[in-house]
Amino acid sequence: MQQLMQQQGIKPSKRTCTPGAIFIAAVFLILATAGTVWAGAWTMPAGKLYTRMAYSEYEAQRYFYEDGTTKAYAPNDVYKNKRRDFDYDEQTWSLYSEYGLMEGLTLIGSIDYKETEWTYQSTGRKMVDGQLVTFDSGVDKTAKASGVSDLKLGMRYRLLATDSGALSVQALYKSGEFYDEKDQNLATDIQLGDGQDDLEIRLQFGQSTYPLFPGYFNVEAGYKWRTQEYSDQFVYLIEAGMDLGKLVYVRTKLDGTESIGNGDDGPRGKFTEIDSNPYESDLGKLEITAGYKLSSRFALEASYFNELYGASTTKGETWSVALAATLF
């Protein structure tokens, strides 16, 4: 969900490019390009295409407050001393691809389609002994949204290659063009992302562990410039994987973001989470994946993601299945 509930009161910015034009360009790029998700610092060989199609389900019933503690969701100061349960569900169909433009240079693209639903406990207030007291009305309210979410385009350039490792730099641009100009009813709709442009640059180092054992590790660190009200972020990733025989492989990642602290103050109002600032959110997420090689070109993957720590965002879990293919 990533800040969706807190920021519903934010008006989207206006842009000159049409969503249709960007969608056509994105689909063309992604279907005509590729790379390997677990390759980390390694670039694709020239002319090689890798693509990964995934379906995932995310559920959150807790919230990371500004100090990193987790609590049940509360909508504003009126209810801050009263537990108010919520359930956020998100289904995502994603397509990720990389393509080796030339030796040492890889083109990257990804796009998501989401269906989201946020059900929360309705509460009211009544006069008791001359004082207004909150109470449960016993009615659940639901907000929904569906559509194309963020588009990401980028490149990875290999700076250094050895017999068993690589050092690369990656630049990635993210756009929320597909959804940020919707005429939304903030009482019933959920925004599909933060509706802004990001530019991220990160340094990546990957090393094979062969012949010690058939595996690898990868470390990454970088900086994300965010537009509008949002704070820039330090981004980092630690990854390791290995083969378990000829057909099965596993990998794990710790993927995180840390706000720099230059975002605006958080919005106030009935759509705003208390004790949080959605413009300065942190998140650390653990991934565990197991894969099965159907052939030399195709593999099936099952993944589990757990949001271990964070600030000013939801805390949840994700289950995912994917089909990965290396073509050409």
Buried (B, 14 or more C-beta within 10 A) or exposed (E): BBBBBBBBEBEBEEBEEEBEEBBEBBBEBBEEBBBBBBBBBBBBEEEBBBBBBBEBBBBBBBBBBBEEEEBEBBBEEBBEEBEBEBBBBBBBBBBBBBBBBEEBBBBBBBBBBBBBBBBBBEBEEEEEEEEEEBEEEEEEEEBEBBBBBBBBBBBBEBEEBEEEBBBBBBBBBBBBBBBBBBEBEBEEBBBBBBBBBBBBBBBBBBBBBEEEEBBBBBBBEBBBEBBBBBBBBBBBBBBBBBBEEEEEBBBBBBBBBBBBEEBEEBBEEEBBBBBBBBBBBBBBBBBEBBBEBEEEEEBEBEBBBEBEBBBBBBBBBBEBEBBBBBEE
